[in-house]
Amino acid sequence: MLLLSSLKVGGIFLVTALVCYFVLSSGEETLLRDGNILSESGSKLISAGLFMFYALVLAALSIMVFFGIKNMKK
């Protein structure tokens, strides 16, 4: 039972990461201040990481609000 629950959560996390990387993020080569170049894939990874952070924060806030309202009704 615990393994199944862990696999569900891991799967949801993986799907969220894949959606953020392939659907939401975009990458382009960027010249950095020190003269190096940030590759397109590196830029896409950073963008996907930011979108993933925003999605997880939104999910956490939604869950906290839901259970806060649910507990107020009792």
PLY file of the C-alpha trace (Angstrom):
ply
format ascii 1.0
element vertex 74
property float x
property float y
property float z
element edge 73
property int vertex1
property int vertex2
end_header
0.00 0.00 0.00
2.78 2.42 0.93
4.75 1.46 -2.18
1.76 2.12 -4.41
1.22 5.54 -2.82
4.90 6.38 -3.27
4.80 5.33 -6.92
1.75 7.53 -7.54
3.43 10.58 -6.02
6.65 9.87 -7.92
4.69 9.46 -11.15
2.84 12.73 -10.65
6.15 14.48 -9.97
7.70 12.97 -13.11
4.71 13.91 -15.29
4.83 17.46 -13.92
8.55 17.67 -14.70
8.04 16.36 -18.25
5.17 18.79 -18.92
7.26 21.68 -17.61
10.22 20.70 -19.77
8.54 19.77 -23.04
5.45 22.00 -23.04
6.04 25.10 -20.95
9.74 25.88 -21.22
11.60 27.39 -24.13
15.32 27.67 -24.58
17.67 29.92 -26.46
21.41 30.41 -26.38
22.32 33.25 -24.07
25.57 35.14 -23.69
26.46 35.38 -20.01
28.19 38.31 -18.29
31.48 36.46 -17.96
31.63 35.76 -21.69
30.49 32.14 -21.57
27.47 30.92 -23.48
24.50 29.24 -21.82
23.35 26.52 -24.19
19.80 26.12 -25.42
19.32 22.93 -23.40
20.70 24.59 -20.26
18.34 27.51 -20.69
15.44 25.11 -21.20
16.36 23.19 -18.02
16.45 26.39 -15.98
13.11 27.49 -17.41
11.57 24.07 -16.70
12.90 24.18 -13.14
11.28 27.54 -12.53
7.96 26.37 -13.96
8.20 23.21 -11.83
8.81 25.32 -8.72
5.80 27.52 -9.50
3.59 24.47 -10.14
4.60 22.81 -6.87
4.10 26.02 -4.88
0.65 26.42 -6.43
-0.22 22.80 -5.59
0.98 23.20 -1.99
-0.97 26.44 -1.51
-4.10 24.87 -3.00
-3.87 21.88 -0.67
-3.33 24.10 2.39
-6.30 26.31 1.49
-8.51 23.28 0.79
-7.78 21.61 4.12
-7.95 24.94 5.98
-11.46 25.53 4.68
-12.41 21.91 5.30
-11.27 22.11 8.94
-13.11 25.42 9.52
-16.45 23.79 8.66
-16.17 21.31 11.54
0 1
1 2
2 3
3 4
4 5
5 6
6 7
7 8
8 9
9 10
10 11
11 12
12 13
13 14
14 15
15 16
16 17
17 18
18 19
19 20
20 21
21 22
22 23
23 24
24 25
25 26
26 27
27 28
28 29
29 30
30 31
31 32
32 33
33 34
34 35
35 36
36 37
37 38
38 39
39 40
40 41
41 42
42 43
43 44
44 45
45 46
46 47
47 48
48 49
49 50
50 51
51 52
52 53
53 54
54 55
55 56
56 57
57 58
58 59
59 60
60 61
61 62
62 63
63 64
64 65
65 66
66 67
67 68
68 69
69 70
70 71
71 72
72 73
